Amino acid sequence: MSTLELNYQNVLQRLQLACSQNNRPAQSVRLLAVSKTKPAAMVEAVYALGQRSFGENYLQDGMDKITALSHLTDIEWHFIGPLQSNKTRPVAEHFQWVETVDRDKIARRLSEQRPATLPALNVLVQVNISAEEQKAGVLPAQAHALCTLVSELPNLCLRGLMCIPEATDNEERLRTQLEAMQALYQQLAAEFPAMDTLSMGMSGDLELAIACGSSEIRIGTDIFGARDYPANN
Ligand SMILES: *Cc1c(COP(=O)(O)O)cnc(C)c1O
C-alpha cells in the first residue's frame, strides 16, 4: 500500500471509530479531502480509492486541478478558502460548494454569477465561533441574518454552517467552541429545512468535532502529508 493509501484508510478508520463511539452511523459524516497545494495526480490517486469530495483554498491552484481532472465527472469540489468579492465568478462557475460565505455581497455575487445551466450552488455560512478579531466568518449573532439572505437567493442552496475554531491545545476551550457551534447549528437548522451540514473538524480535532455533532470533517495533512506553504493565506 502507498503512503497515500495508508493515510487515507487511517483517516477513514478514525472517522468510523469516532462515529461508533458516539452512536452515530459512519455515513452521517462526510470526509472532505483538503487537497490545497497538492498536485492533481495526488487528487486522482485519492479519487481512485473512492474519495469524491475535495476541498481547495486557493482559487488558481483549485482551478488548475478542476481543469486537469474534468474527466472525473462525479468529483465534487468545495471552495474552503477566503473569498474576495472580485474573485467570486470562477467559484460560482466551477465549484459545487462554497463553505466560506461570510457577507451579503459575496452571497449576492455568487448567486448572480451561478450559471443557469447548473444546479444551485451549495453554501455554508462561515461562523467566527471563537470571535477572534482578524478571523473570517460572521459572529454567531449575525448568522441568522446571513442565512436568511442565502436561503432567499435564487441560485444558492443554504446547506449549513462551517467554522475554524481557535488554534489551541486547550481541549476544554476547543470543546466549548465546538459545542457552541453545534447549538447554533441546531437552532438554525430548525428554521432552514435545507440545512444538513455542519462542517468542523480537521486533522488534529476530528474526533472531538464528531463528538460535537460535525457532519463534515475537512482533512488535509493526515491524508496528503504536510504542506510546503501555510494553510491559510
Ligand atoms: C487547510 C484547511 C483544512 C485542513 O487542515 P489540516 O489540518 O491540514 O487537516 C481544513 N479546513 C480549512 C478551511 C483549511 O484551510
The ligand as an SDF file (V2000), in Angstrom:
LIG
                    3D

 15 15  0  0  0  0  0  0  0  0999 V2000
   -6.1560   23.5900    5.3350 C   0  0  0  0  0  0  0  0  0  0  0  0
   -7.5430   23.5420    5.8280 C   0  0  0  0  0  0  0  0  0  0  0  0
   -8.0740   22.3590    6.3550 C   0  0  0  0  0  0  0  0  0  0  0  0
   -7.2630   21.0880    6.5390 C   0  0  0  0  0  0  0  0  0  0  0  0
   -6.4000   21.2420    7.6080 O   0  0  0  0  0  0  0  0  0  0  0  0
   -5.4170   20.0350    8.0550 P   0  0  0  0  0  0  0  0  0  0  0  0
   -5.0020   20.4350    9.4230 O   0  0  0  0  0  0  0  0  0  0  0  0
   -4.3040   20.0010    7.0720 O   0  0  0  0  0  0  0  0  0  0  0  0
   -6.2040   18.7890    8.0500 O   0  0  0  0  0  0  0  0  0  0  0  0
   -9.3950   22.3640    6.7490 C   0  0  0  0  0  0  0  0  0  0  0  0
  -10.1610   23.4680    6.6140 N   0  0  0  0  0  0  0  0  0  0  0  0
   -9.6840   24.6090    6.1120 C   0  0  0  0  0  0  0  0  0  0  0  0
  -10.5930   25.7840    5.9880 C   0  0  0  0  0  0  0  0  0  0  0  0
   -8.3630   24.6860    5.7100 C   0  0  0  0  0  0  0  0  0  0  0  0
   -7.9020   25.8480    5.2270 O   0  0  0  0  0  0  0  0  0  0  0  0
  1  2  1  0
  2  3  1  0
  2 14  2  0
  3  4  1  0
  3 10  2  0
  4  5  1  0
  5  6  1  0
  6  7  2  0
  6  8  1  0
  6  9  1  0
 10 11  1  0
 11 12  2  0
 12 13  1  0
 12 14  1  0
 14 15  1  0
M  END
$$$$
